[in-house]
Amino acid sequence: MLGLKDKLTGAGYGLGWSVVCRLPQSWARRGFRSAADIAWRRRGLRVKVLEGNLRRVIGGNPPDEQLRALSRETMRSYARYWLEVFRLPVTPAERLAGGMHDSRPLQTALGHVGAGRGVVFALPHMGNYDQAAAWMIASGAGSPHHRCGAAETRVALPEVRRVPRGTRLGGRAGHRRTK
């Protein structure tokens, strides 16, 4: 059973998908950039954690101005990610297919999908799973789906989600490993 926090989170995502894609893109872009800048200026706990992580990545003892500028750009990038996720339903397929590049022959993967064999694409932590699924569809893969044992589930965008950590792929759908 879902708790209040989960219900509110779900409502927030639903609101994002239903409202943001109806706004003119320039308004949405400005809104998300402003939200990122406000969060950055407030310098809450999450921004401080981000800056600590960036400090470790940069190495040494970077000047505060450099670190703050980098954290601002990172917050803006994160906001742009969410803007793209919420605008995915209204993004033309040609733009998705033309704006992404594959590092291995895409036609080979599409051939496997067409032949009924599964293909697993590994995305790094920064991967946009929703956009990757839409790109695959726009590139000719049909609709995304996953198999859990004998049950096959078809997923319609924007309902493509990451598999929760600890979930076993295969076996019973939704079965979670215990530690």
OpenMM code with the backbone's topology and positions (N, CA, C; nanometers):
from openmm import Vec3, app, unit

residues = "MET LEU GLY LEU LYS ASP LYS LEU THR GLY ALA GLY TYR GLY LEU GLY TRP SER VAL VAL CYS ARG LEU PRO GLN SER TRP ALA ARG ARG GLY PHE ARG SER ALA ALA ASP ILE ALA TRP ARG ARG ARG GLY LEU ARG VAL LYS VAL LEU GLU GLY ASN LEU ARG ARG VAL ILE GLY GLY ASN PRO PRO ASP GLU GLN LEU ARG ALA LEU SER ARG GLU THR MET ARG SER TYR ALA ARG TYR TRP LEU GLU VAL PHE ARG LEU PRO VAL THR PRO ALA GLU ARG LEU ALA GLY GLY MET HIS ASP SER ARG PRO LEU GLN THR ALA LEU GLY HIS VAL GLY ALA GLY ARG GLY VAL VAL PHE ALA LEU PRO HIS MET GLY ASN TYR ASP GLN ALA ALA ALA TRP MET ILE ALA SER GLY ALA GLY SER PRO HIS HIS ARG CYS GLY ALA ALA GLU THR ARG VAL ALA LEU PRO GLU VAL ARG ARG VAL PRO ARG GLY THR ARG LEU GLY GLY ARG ALA GLY HIS ARG ARG THR LYS".split()
positions = [
    Vec3(0.0839, -0.1172, 0.0000),
    Vec3(0.0000, 0.0000, 0.0000),
    Vec3(0.0889, 0.1243, 0.0000),
    Vec3(0.0511, 0.2230, -0.0804),
    Vec3(0.1293, 0.3449, -0.0910),
    Vec3(0.1025, 0.4382, 0.0263),
    Vec3(0.2099, 0.4979, 0.0770),
    Vec3(0.1963, 0.5968, 0.1831),
    Vec3(0.1676, 0.7340, 0.1245),
    Vec3(0.1474, 0.8299, 0.2101),
    Vec3(0.1155, 0.9655, 0.1672),
    Vec3(0.2276, 1.0253, 0.0833),
    Vec3(0.3512, 1.0033, 0.1253),
    Vec3(0.4656, 1.0576, 0.0508),
    Vec3(0.4673, 1.0028, -0.0923),
    Vec3(0.4447, 0.8719, -0.1069),
    Vec3(0.4424, 0.8107, -0.2400),
    Vec3(0.3283, 0.8660, -0.3247),
    Vec3(0.2128, 0.8851, -0.2628),
    Vec3(0.0982, 0.9395, -0.3360),
    Vec3(0.1253, 1.0828, -0.3812),
    Vec3(0.1858, 1.1631, -0.2938),
    Vec3(0.2186, 1.3003, -0.3307),
    Vec3(0.3248, 1.3053, -0.4400),
    Vec3(0.4224, 1.2167, -0.4303),
    Vec3(0.5254, 1.2100, -0.5340),
    Vec3(0.4624, 1.1730, -0.6675),
    Vec3(0.3762, 1.0721, -0.6685),
    Vec3(0.3065, 1.0325, -0.7907),
    Vec3(0.2217, 1.1446, -0.8475),
    Vec3(0.1537, 1.2179, -0.7592),
    Vec3(0.0723, 1.3310, -0.8045),
    Vec3(0.1607, 1.4396, -0.8648),
    Vec3(0.2777, 1.4605, -0.8071),
    Vec3(0.3718, 1.5594, -0.8605),
    Vec3(0.4189, 1.5235, -1.0000),
    Vec3(0.4520, 1.3960, -1.0196),
    Vec3(0.4929, 1.3516, -1.1534),
    Vec3(0.3774, 1.3654, -1.2522),
    Vec3(0.2589, 1.3255, -1.2115),
    Vec3(0.1424, 1.3386, -1.2990),
    Vec3(0.1170, 1.4825, -1.3370),
    Vec3(0.1292, 1.5715, -1.2394),
    Vec3(0.1122, 1.7138, -1.2666),
    Vec3(0.2188, 1.7631, -1.3637),
    Vec3(0.3412, 1.7194, -1.3406),
    Vec3(0.4501, 1.7587, -1.4311),
    Vec3(0.4213, 1.7178, -1.5739),
    Vec3(0.3800, 1.5919, -1.5939),
    Vec3(0.3533, 1.5443, -1.7294),
    Vec3(0.2308, 1.6113, -1.7915),
    Vec3(0.1322, 1.6452, -1.7110),
    Vec3(0.0115, 1.7027, -1.7695),
    Vec3(0.0226, 1.8530, -1.7922),
    Vec3(0.1028, 1.9249, -1.7131),
    Vec3(0.1104, 2.0701, -1.7252),
    Vec3(0.2288, 2.1152, -1.8096),
    Vec3(0.3478, 2.0635, -1.7800),
    Vec3(0.4684, 2.1135, -1.8451),
    Vec3(0.4643, 2.0939, -1.9959),
    Vec3(0.4071, 1.9848, -2.0429),
    Vec3(0.4039, 1.9619, -2.1873),
    Vec3(0.3012, 2.0519, -2.2567),
    Vec3(0.2146, 2.1176, -2.1814),
    Vec3(0.1162, 2.2093, -2.2411),
    Vec3(0.1668, 2.3539, -2.2466),
    Vec3(0.2711, 2.3835, -2.1708),
    Vec3(0.3283, 2.5178, -2.1718),
    Vec3(0.4126, 2.5383, -2.2967),
    Vec3(0.4219, 2.6615, -2.3449),
    Vec3(0.5200, 2.6868, -2.4521),
    Vec3(0.6596, 2.6497, -2.4023),
    Vec3(0.7402, 2.5935, -2.4890),
    Vec3(0.8705, 2.5442, -2.4466),
    Vec3(0.9551, 2.6544, -2.3832),
    Vec3(0.9508, 2.7746, -2.4379),
    Vec3(1.0321, 2.8830, -2.3821),
    Vec3(0.9896, 2.9162, -2.2388),
    Vec3(0.8592, 2.9118, -2.2088),
    Vec3(0.8127, 2.9377, -2.0724),
    Vec3(0.8604, 2.8279, -1.9785),
    Vec3(0.8438, 2.7040, -2.0221),
    Vec3(0.8854, 2.5906, -1.9385),
    Vec3(1.0354, 2.5963, -1.9131),
    Vec3(1.1127, 2.6268, -2.0161),
    Vec3(1.2587, 2.6337, -2.0014),
    Vec3(1.2971, 2.7407, -1.8985),
    Vec3(1.2351, 2.8585, -1.9103),
    Vec3(1.2629, 2.9658, -1.8148),
    Vec3(1.2221, 2.9255, -1.6728),
    Vec3(1.1066, 2.8612, -1.6602),
    Vec3(1.0601, 2.8195, -1.5287),
    Vec3(1.1535, 2.7198, -1.4619),
    Vec3(1.1971, 2.6205, -1.5372),
    Vec3(1.2861, 2.5191, -1.4800),
    Vec3(1.4229, 2.5787, -1.4471),
    Vec3(1.4718, 2.6677, -1.5346),
    Vec3(1.6007, 2.7322, -1.5072),
    Vec3(1.5900, 2.8202, -1.3827),
    Vec3(1.4787, 2.8922, -1.3686),
    Vec3(1.4586, 2.9768, -1.2501),
    Vec3(1.4502, 2.8921, -1.1240),
    Vec3(1.3802, 2.7793, -1.1315),
    Vec3(1.3704, 2.6902, -1.0154),
    Vec3(1.5087, 2.6381, -0.9756),
    Vec3(1.5906, 2.6039, -1.0746),
    Vec3(1.7266, 2.5570, -1.0453),
    Vec3(1.8079, 2.6677, -0.9794),
    Vec3(1.7954, 2.7900, -1.0306),
    Vec3(1.8712, 2.9015, -0.9735),
    Vec3(1.8258, 2.9333, -0.8314),
    Vec3(1.6951, 2.9247, -0.8057),
    Vec3(1.6437, 2.9499, -0.6705),
    Vec3(1.6967, 2.8444, -0.5740),
    Vec3(1.6894, 2.7176, -0.6133),
    Vec3(1.7413, 2.6098, -0.5274),
    Vec3(1.8906, 2.6288, -0.5031),
    Vec3(1.9631, 2.6702, -0.6062),
    Vec3(2.1072, 2.6908, -0.5935),
    Vec3(2.1369, 2.8067, -0.4973),
    Vec3(2.0626, 2.9175, -0.5114),
    Vec3(2.0850, 3.0340, -0.4249),
    Vec3(2.0521, 3.0045, -0.2783),
    Vec3(1.9502, 2.9227, -0.2556),
    Vec3(1.9134, 2.8880, -0.1178),
    Vec3(2.0208, 2.8047, -0.0507),
    Vec3(2.0971, 2.7315, -0.1303),
    Vec3(2.2093, 2.6498, -0.0842),
    Vec3(2.1690, 2.5565, 0.0294),
    Vec3(2.0606, 2.4829, 0.0026),
    Vec3(2.0126, 2.3853, 0.0991),
    Vec3(2.1048, 2.2654, 0.1091),
    Vec3(2.0636, 2.1683, 0.1872),
    Vec3(2.1455, 2.0503, 0.2134),
    Vec3(2.1858, 1.9786, 0.0843),
    Vec3(2.0920, 1.9616, -0.0079),
    Vec3(2.1243, 1.8873, -0.1309),
    Vec3(2.2263, 1.9611, -0.2171),
    Vec3(2.2199, 2.0934, -0.2206),
    Vec3(2.3197, 2.1703, -0.2966),
    Vec3(2.4556, 2.1584, -0.2272),
    Vec3(2.4566, 2.1600, -0.0957),
    Vec3(2.5831, 2.1443, -0.0233),
    Vec3(2.6440, 2.0064, -0.0471),
    Vec3(2.5602, 1.9040, -0.0502),
    Vec3(2.6096, 1.7688, -0.0802),
    Vec3(2.6651, 1.7653, -0.2225),
    Vec3(2.5916, 1.8257, -0.3168),
    Vec3(2.6395, 1.8332, -0.4549),
    Vec3(2.7761, 1.9004, -0.4605),
    Vec3(2.7911, 2.0122, -0.3915),
    Vec3(2.9194, 2.0830, -0.3935),
    Vec3(3.0308, 2.0004, -0.3299),
    Vec3(2.9980, 1.9239, -0.2266),
    Vec3(3.0987, 1.8345, -0.1685),
    Vec3(3.1419, 1.7277, -0.2681),
    Vec3(3.0443, 1.6736, -0.3409),
    Vec3(3.0772, 1.5736, -0.4435),
    Vec3(3.1601, 1.6359, -0.5556),
    Vec3(3.1225, 1.7552, -0.5991),
    Vec3(3.1980, 1.8234, -0.7052),
    Vec3(3.3396, 1.8546, -0.6596),
    Vec3(3.3558, 1.8927, -0.5328),
    Vec3(3.4895, 1.9212, -0.4789),
    Vec3(3.5780, 1.7973, -0.4889),
    Vec3(3.5214, 1.6802, -0.4573),
    Vec3(3.5992, 1.5560, -0.4678),
    Vec3(3.6341, 1.5239, -0.6131),
    Vec3(3.5413, 1.5514, -0.7051),
    Vec3(3.5664, 1.5217, -0.8469),
    Vec3(3.6732, 1.6144, -0.9027),
    Vec3(3.6643, 1.7430, -0.8685),
    Vec3(3.7622, 1.8404, -0.9179),
    Vec3(3.8998, 1.8117, -0.8594),
    Vec3(3.9024, 1.7735, -0.7328),
    Vec3(4.0288, 1.7459, -0.6649),
    Vec3(4.0929, 1.8736, -0.6141),
    Vec3(4.1823, 1.8578, -0.5242),
    Vec3(4.2518, 1.9736, -0.4682),
    Vec3(4.1576, 2.0584, -0.3852),
    Vec3(4.1820, 2.1865, -0.3866),
    Vec3(4.0997, 2.2805, -0.3105),
    Vec3(4.0557, 2.3914, -0.4061),
    Vec3(3.9513, 2.3665, -0.4843),
    Vec3(3.9095, 2.4671, -0.5831),
    Vec3(3.8581, 2.5937, -0.5154),
    Vec3(3.8781, 2.7091, -0.5790),
    Vec3(3.8245, 2.8338, -0.5228),
    Vec3(3.6722, 2.8253, -0.5118),
    Vec3(3.6171, 2.8897, -0.4092),
    Vec3(3.4722, 2.8867, -0.3880),
    Vec3(3.3950, 2.9349, -0.5102),
    Vec3(3.4472, 3.0387, -0.5784),
    Vec3(3.3776, 3.0916, -0.6960),
    Vec3(3.3654, 2.9846, -0.8053),
    Vec3(3.4722, 2.9076, -0.8267),
    Vec3(3.4708, 2.8024, -0.9280),
    Vec3(3.3719, 2.6929, -0.8895),
    Vec3(3.3746, 2.6536, -0.7638),
    Vec3(3.2848, 2.5486, -0.7168),
    Vec3(3.1390, 2.5937, -0.7254),
    Vec3(3.1097, 2.7169, -0.6848),
    Vec3(2.9724, 2.7679, -0.6910),
    Vec3(2.9245, 2.7771, -0.8355),
    Vec3(3.0114, 2.8218, -0.9272),
    Vec3(2.9715, 2.8310, -1.0687),
    Vec3(2.9424, 2.6919, -1.1242),
    Vec3(3.0243, 2.5947, -1.0870),
    Vec3(3.0032, 2.4583, -1.1347),
    Vec3(2.8761, 2.3986, -1.0753),
    Vec3(2.8500, 2.4247, -0.9484),
    Vec3(2.7278, 2.3705, -0.8879),
    Vec3(2.6039, 2.4357, -0.9494),
    Vec3(2.6125, 2.5627, -0.9865),
    Vec3(2.4984, 2.6285, -1.0520),
    Vec3(2.4707, 2.5643, -1.1874),
    Vec3(2.5745, 2.5404, -1.2645),
    Vec3(2.5560, 2.4757, -1.3954),
    Vec3(2.5028, 2.3340, -1.3796),
    Vec3(2.5468, 2.2640, -1.2757),
    Vec3(2.4983, 2.1282, -1.2504),
    Vec3(2.3505, 2.1305, -1.2138),
    Vec3(2.3088, 2.2248, -1.1305),
    Vec3(2.1669, 2.2372, -1.0959),
    Vec3(2.0836, 2.2700, -1.2198),
    Vec3(2.1345, 2.3559, -1.3053),
    Vec3(2.0634, 2.3892, -1.4290),
    Vec3(2.0532, 2.2675, -1.5201),
    Vec3(2.1594, 2.1887, -1.5248),
    Vec3(2.1574, 2.0674, -1.6065),
    Vec3(2.0541, 1.9690, -1.5534),
    Vec3(2.0465, 1.9557, -1.4230),
    Vec3(1.9494, 1.8663, -1.3605),
    Vec3(1.8068, 1.9137, -1.3906),
    Vec3(1.7842, 2.0442, -1.3824),
    Vec3(1.6520, 2.0991, -1.4152),
    Vec3(1.6189, 2.0758, -1.5620),
    Vec3(1.7169, 2.0901, -1.6495),
    Vec3(1.6951, 2.0650, -1.7925),
    Vec3(1.6577, 1.9185, -1.8173),
    Vec3(1.7202, 1.8274, -1.7427),
    Vec3(1.6847, 1.6864, -1.7512),
    Vec3(1.5362, 1.6670, -1.7216),
    Vec3(1.4875, 1.7247, -1.6099),
    Vec3(1.3470, 1.7083, -1.5729),
    Vec3(1.2545, 1.7768, -1.6731),
    Vec3(1.2969, 1.8894, -1.7256),
    Vec3(1.2172, 1.9551, -1.8296),
    Vec3(1.2017, 1.8622, -1.9491),
    Vec3(1.3103, 1.8000, -1.9924),
    Vec3(1.3040, 1.7081, -2.1063),
    Vec3(1.2165, 1.5865, -2.0766),
    Vec3(1.2223, 1.5365, -1.9537),
    Vec3(1.1384, 1.4226, -1.9162),
    Vec3(0.9910, 1.4608, -1.9247),
    Vec3(0.9561, 1.5735, -1.8674),
    Vec3(0.8156, 1.6137, -1.8648),
    Vec3(0.7644, 1.6574, -2.0018),
    Vec3(0.8516, 1.7012, -2.0904),
    Vec3(0.8095, 1.7427, -2.2245),
    Vec3(0.8197, 1.6274, -2.3251),
    Vec3(0.8615, 1.5121, -2.2809),
    Vec3(0.8785, 1.3980, -2.3705),
    Vec3(0.7532, 1.3641, -2.4505),
    Vec3(0.6327, 1.3685, -2.3907),
    Vec3(0.5141, 1.3336, -2.4689),
    Vec3(0.4890, 1.4247, -2.5891),
    Vec3(0.5430, 1.5468, -2.5883),
    Vec3(0.5200, 1.6385, -2.7004),
    Vec3(0.6447, 1.6614, -2.7842),
    Vec3(0.7508, 1.5878, -2.7555),
    Vec3(0.8736, 1.6003, -2.8332),
    Vec3(0.8608, 1.5169, -2.9601),
    Vec3(0.8797, 1.5796, -3.0765),
    Vec3(0.8678, 1.5039, -3.2017),
    Vec3(0.9668, 1.3876, -3.2081),
    Vec3(0.9215, 1.2749, -3.2592),
    Vec3(1.0060, 1.1553, -3.2687),
    Vec3(1.1319, 1.1826, -3.3503),
    Vec3(1.1200, 1.2651, -3.4535),
    Vec3(1.2369, 1.2962, -3.5378),
    Vec3(1.3446, 1.3672, -3.4562),
    Vec3(1.3019, 1.4533, -3.3649),
    Vec3(1.3988, 1.5238, -3.2813),
    Vec3(1.4704, 1.4259, -3.1883),
    Vec3(1.3958, 1.3300, -3.1332),
    Vec3(1.4576, 1.2300, -3.0456),
    Vec3(1.5562, 1.1441, -3.1227),
    Vec3(1.5121, 1.0938, -3.2371),
    Vec3(1.5978, 1.0042, -3.3153),
    Vec3(1.7198, 1.0778, -3.3689),
    Vec3(1.7018, 1.2044, -3.4064),
    Vec3(1.8127, 1.2797, -3.4631),
    Vec3(1.9071, 1.3379, -3.3606),
    Vec3(1.8611, 1.3535, -3.2367),
    Vec3(1.9425, 1.4186, -3.1356),
    Vec3(2.0243, 1.3256, -3.0500),
    Vec3(2.0100, 1.1952, -3.0681),
    Vec3(2.0863, 1.0996, -2.9882),
    Vec3(2.1734, 1.0167, -3.0815),
    Vec3(2.2815, 0.9695, -3.0268),
    Vec3(2.3763, 0.8923, -3.1076),
    Vec3(2.4080, 0.7610, -3.0365),
    Vec3(2.4177, 0.6554, -3.1137),
    Vec3(2.4503, 0.5253, -3.0549),
    Vec3(2.5983, 0.4970, -3.0766),
    Vec3(2.6592, 0.4319, -2.9779),
    Vec3(2.8010, 0.4010, -2.9864),
    Vec3(2.8257, 0.2657, -3.0538),
    Vec3(2.7237, 0.1871, -3.0703),
    Vec3(2.7316, 0.0592, -3.1401),
    Vec3(2.6265, 0.0604, -3.2501),
    Vec3(2.6373, -0.0280, -3.3461),
    Vec3(2.5401, -0.0270, -3.4558),
    Vec3(2.3969, -0.0479, -3.4066),
    Vec3(2.3164, 0.0546, -3.4230),
    Vec3(2.1770, 0.0492, -3.3803),
    Vec3(2.0995, -0.0546, -3.4596),
    Vec3(2.1290, -0.0685, -3.5850),
    Vec3(2.0535, -0.1630, -3.6678),
    Vec3(2.0676, -0.3065, -3.6186),
    Vec3(2.1826, -0.3403, -3.5639),
    Vec3(2.2010, -0.4742, -3.5069),
    Vec3(2.1050, -0.4956, -3.3911),
    Vec3(2.0972, -0.3976, -3.3022),
    Vec3(2.0067, -0.4083, -3.1874),
    Vec3(1.8623, -0.4158, -3.2346),
    Vec3(1.8252, -0.3322, -3.3315),
    Vec3(1.6879, -0.3337, -3.3822),
    Vec3(1.6567, -0.4661, -3.4503),
    Vec3(1.7561, -0.5257, -3.5148),
    Vec3(1.7381, -0.6576, -3.5763),
    Vec3(1.7062, -0.7631, -3.4716),
    Vec3(1.7763, -0.7569, -3.3579),
    Vec3(1.7481, -0.8509, -3.2490),
    Vec3(1.6063, -0.8319, -3.1961),
    Vec3(1.5668, -0.7047, -3.1774),
    Vec3(1.4319, -0.6759, -3.1283),
    Vec3(1.3286, -0.7275, -3.2277),
    Vec3(1.3517, -0.7015, -3.3563),
    Vec3(1.2596, -0.7464, -3.4602),
    Vec3(1.2475, -0.8976, -3.4664),
    Vec3(1.3550, -0.9677, -3.4303),
    Vec3(1.3540, -1.1140, -3.4327),
    Vec3(1.2975, -1.1728, -3.3037),
    Vec3(1.2539, -1.0868, -3.2126),
    Vec3(1.1944, -1.1359, -3.0893),
    Vec3(1.2936, -1.1631, -2.9786),
    Vec3(1.4194, -1.1285, -2.9996),
    Vec3(1.5201, -1.1466, -2.8947),
    Vec3(1.5314, -1.0165, -2.8159),
    Vec3(1.5589, -1.0272, -2.6897),
    Vec3(1.5713, -0.9093, -2.6051),
    Vec3(1.7030, -0.8387, -2.6242),
    Vec3(1.7021, -0.7125, -2.5975),
    Vec3(1.8220, -0.6303, -2.6017),
    Vec3(1.8267, -0.5504, -2.4723),
    Vec3(1.9418, -0.5493, -2.4087),
    Vec3(1.9590, -0.4717, -2.2867),
    Vec3(2.0547, -0.3579, -2.3178),
    Vec3(2.0098, -0.2370, -2.2892),
    Vec3(2.0945, -0.1202, -2.3062),
    Vec3(2.1347, -0.0716, -2.1677),
    Vec3(2.2636, -0.0632, -2.1440),
    Vec3(2.3129, -0.0142, -2.0155),
    Vec3(2.3296, 0.1368, -2.0251),
    Vec3(2.2634, 0.2085, -1.9371),
    Vec3(2.2762, 0.3530, -1.9314),
    Vec3(2.3502, 0.3887, -1.8035),
    Vec3(2.4438, 0.4833, -1.8114),
    Vec3(2.5114, 0.5239, -1.6892),
    Vec3(2.4134, 0.5977, -1.5972),
    Vec3(2.4578, 0.6317, -1.4808),
    Vec3(2.3723, 0.6982, -1.3815),
    Vec3(2.3026, 0.8212, -1.4388),
    Vec3(2.3697, 0.8911, -1.5298),
    Vec3(2.3122, 1.0139, -1.5839),
    Vec3(2.2131, 0.9859, -1.6965),
    Vec3(2.1863, 0.8576, -1.7249),
    Vec3(2.0982, 0.8241, -1.8358),
    Vec3(1.9548, 0.8673, -1.8143),
    Vec3(1.8912, 0.9122, -1.9204),
    Vec3(1.7502, 0.9484, -1.9183),
    Vec3(1.6753, 0.8288, -1.9758),
    Vec3(1.6241, 0.7442, -1.8893),
    Vec3(1.5624, 0.6190, -1.9304),
    Vec3(1.4382, 0.6417, -2.0149),
    Vec3(1.3596, 0.7421, -1.9795),
    Vec3(1.2385, 0.7716, -2.0558),
    Vec3(1.2748, 0.8130, -2.1979),
    Vec3(1.3748, 0.8995, -2.2099),
    Vec3(1.4144, 0.9469, -2.3419),
    Vec3(1.4796, 0.8346, -2.4214),
    Vec3(1.5552, 0.7488, -2.3557),
    Vec3(1.6169, 0.6364, -2.4263),
    Vec3(1.5100, 0.5432, -2.4831),
    Vec3(1.4042, 0.5173, -2.4066),
    Vec3(1.2953, 0.4331, -2.4569),
    Vec3(1.2254, 0.4995, -2.5744),
    Vec3(1.2001, 0.6298, -2.5631),
    Vec3(1.1354, 0.7016, -2.6735),
    Vec3(1.2249, 0.7027, -2.7967),
    Vec3(1.3545, 0.7151, -2.7775),
    Vec3(1.4490, 0.7132, -2.8892),
    Vec3(1.4462, 0.5776, -2.9598),
    Vec3(1.4408, 0.4703, -2.8793),
    Vec3(1.4345, 0.3368, -2.9397),
    Vec3(1.3071, 0.3199, -3.0229),
    Vec3(1.1952, 0.3697, -2.9707),
    Vec3(1.0699, 0.3607, -3.0450),
    Vec3(1.0796, 0.4416, -3.1732),
    Vec3(1.1327, 0.5648, -3.1622),
    Vec3(1.1461, 0.6515, -3.2797),
    Vec3(1.2427, 0.5937, -3.3817),
    Vec3(1.3371, 0.5120, -3.3358),
    Vec3(1.4354, 0.4522, -3.4257),
    Vec3(1.3872, 0.3223, -3.4885),
    Vec3(1.2676, 0.2766, -3.4498),
    Vec3(1.2116, 0.1595, -3.5145),
    Vec3(1.1957, 0.0362, -3.4292),
    Vec3(1.2079, 0.0477, -3.2974),
    Vec3(1.1987, -0.0704, -3.2119),
    Vec3(1.0556, -0.1091, -3.1770),
    Vec3(0.9577, -0.0307, -3.2150),
    Vec3(0.8199, -0.0622, -3.1760),
    Vec3(0.7927, -0.0078, -3.0384),
    Vec3(0.7229, -0.0836, -2.9548),
    Vec3(0.6935, -0.0347, -2.8198),
    Vec3(0.7825, -0.1060, -2.7194),
    Vec3(0.8229, -0.0340, -2.6121),
    Vec3(0.9097, -0.0985, -2.5127),
    Vec3(0.8296, -0.1967, -2.4283),
    Vec3(0.8911, -0.3036, -2.3917),
    Vec3(0.8276, -0.3975, -2.3000),
    Vec3(0.9364, -0.4749, -2.2283),
    Vec3(0.8995, -0.5354, -2.1199),
    Vec3(0.9941, -0.6200, -2.0486),
    Vec3(0.9232, -0.7500, -2.0132),
    Vec3(1.0019, -0.8524, -1.9927),
    Vec3(0.9462, -0.9833, -1.9592),
    Vec3(0.9857, -1.0177, -1.8175),
    Vec3(0.8904, -1.0667, -1.7445),
    Vec3(0.9151, -1.1187, -1.6102),
    Vec3(0.8620, -1.2607, -1.6086),
    Vec3(0.9489, -1.3566, -1.6270),
    Vec3(0.9059, -1.4960, -1.6339),
    Vec3(0.8159, -1.5143, -1.7545),
    Vec3(0.7001, -1.5749, -1.7350),
    Vec3(0.6094, -1.6004, -1.8459),
    Vec3(0.5199, -1.4807, -1.8757),
    Vec3(0.5122, -1.3853, -1.7833),
    Vec3(0.4227, -1.2706, -1.8033),
    Vec3(0.4948, -1.1622, -1.8831),
    Vec3(0.4292, -1.1082, -1.9819),
    Vec3(0.4860, -0.9988, -2.0601),
    Vec3(0.4022, -0.8744, -2.0345),
    Vec3(0.4710, -0.7654, -2.0078),
    Vec3(0.4016, -0.6407, -1.9797),
    Vec3(0.4424, -0.5378, -2.0828),
    Vec3(0.3469, -0.4767, -2.1493),
    Vec3(0.3766, -0.3671, -2.2415),
    Vec3(0.3600, -0.2370, -2.1649),
    Vec3(0.4542, -0.1462, -2.1845),
    Vec3(0.4555, -0.0209, -2.1121),
    Vec3(0.4417, 0.0928, -2.2120),
    Vec3(0.3505, 0.1839, -2.1881),
    Vec3(0.3320, 0.2991, -2.2756),
    Vec3(0.3979, 0.4216, -2.2146),
    Vec3(0.4654, 0.5003, -2.2959),
    Vec3(0.5247, 0.6239, -2.2461),
    Vec3(0.4136, 0.7166, -2.2012),
    Vec3(0.4292, 0.7963, -2.0986),
    Vec3(0.5524, 0.8139, -2.0226),
    Vec3(0.5627, 0.7210, -1.9021),
    Vec3(0.5029, 0.6051, -1.9094),
    Vec3(0.5014, 0.5133, -1.7966),
    Vec3(0.6259, 0.4266, -1.7865),
    Vec3(0.7274, 0.4466, -1.8734),
    Vec3(0.8510, 0.3708, -1.8641),
    Vec3(0.9240, 0.4181, -1.7391),
    Vec3(0.9601, 0.3287, -1.6538),
    Vec3(1.0262, 0.3637, -1.5284),
    Vec3(1.1492, 0.2761, -1.5090),
    Vec3(1.2359, 0.3228, -1.4230),
    Vec3(1.3503, 0.2419, -1.3848),
    Vec3(1.3032, 0.1276, -1.2977),
    Vec3(1.3706, 0.0152, -1.3053),
    Vec3(1.3411, -0.0971, -1.2181),
    Vec3(1.3995, -0.0638, -1.0816),
    Vec3(1.3205, -0.0742, -0.9738),
    Vec3(1.3718, -0.0408, -0.8405),
    Vec3(1.4928, -0.1256, -0.8042),
    Vec3(1.5857, -0.0662, -0.7344),
    Vec3(1.7055, -0.1368, -0.6904),
    Vec3(1.6649, -0.2578, -0.6075),
    Vec3(1.7264, -0.3700, -0.6334),
    Vec3(1.6975, -0.4916, -0.5596),
    Vec3(1.5910, -0.5774, -0.6244),
    Vec3(1.5312, -0.5295, -0.7335),
    Vec3(1.4291, -0.6073, -0.8010),
    Vec3(1.4971, -0.7116, -0.8886),
    Vec3(1.4523, -0.8364, -0.8800),
    Vec3(1.5071, -0.9430, -0.9641),
    Vec3(1.4393, -0.9380, -1.0984),
    Vec3(1.5163, -0.9425, -1.2038),
    Vec3(1.4588, -0.9522, -1.3370),
    Vec3(1.4475, -1.0995, -1.3692),
    Vec3(1.3292, -1.1422, -1.3995),
    Vec3(1.3030, -1.2842, -1.4169),
    Vec3(1.2276, -1.3336, -1.2939),
    Vec3(1.1768, -1.4478, -1.3001),
    Vec3(1.0983, -1.4968, -1.1863),
    Vec3(0.9662, -1.4239, -1.1800),
    Vec3(0.9141, -1.4072, -1.0594),
    Vec3(0.7840, -1.3419, -1.0433),
    Vec3(0.7983, -1.1902, -1.0581),
    Vec3(0.7017, -1.1281, -1.1255),
    Vec3(0.7038, -0.9821, -1.1404),
    Vec3(0.6920, -0.9161, -1.0048),
    Vec3(0.7756, -0.8180, -0.9820),
    Vec3(0.7681, -0.7431, -0.8575),
    Vec3(0.8364, -0.8093, -0.7393),
    Vec3(0.8939, -0.9276, -0.7584),
    Vec3(0.9607, -0.9963, -0.6491),
    Vec3(1.0873, -0.9208, -0.6136),
    Vec3(1.1067, -0.8906, -0.4865),
    Vec3(1.2260, -0.8192, -0.4428),
    Vec3(1.3149, -0.9097, -0.3609),
    Vec3(1.4445, -0.8939, -0.3832),
    Vec3(1.5416, -0.9704, -0.3067),
    Vec3(1.5449, -0.9243, -0.1634),
    Vec3(1.5669, -1.0147, -0.0726),
    Vec3(1.5894, -0.9776, 0.0666),
    Vec3(1.7366, -0.9931, 0.0951),
    Vec3(1.7841, -0.9087, 0.1830),
    Vec3(1.9287, -0.9116, 0.2112),
    Vec3(1.9599, -0.9939, 0.3303),
] * unit.nanometer
topology = app.Topology()
chain = topology.addChain("A")
for resn in residues:
    res = topology.addResidue(resn, chain)
    for name in ("N", "CA", "C"):
        topology.addAtom(name, app.Element.getBySymbol(name[0]), res)
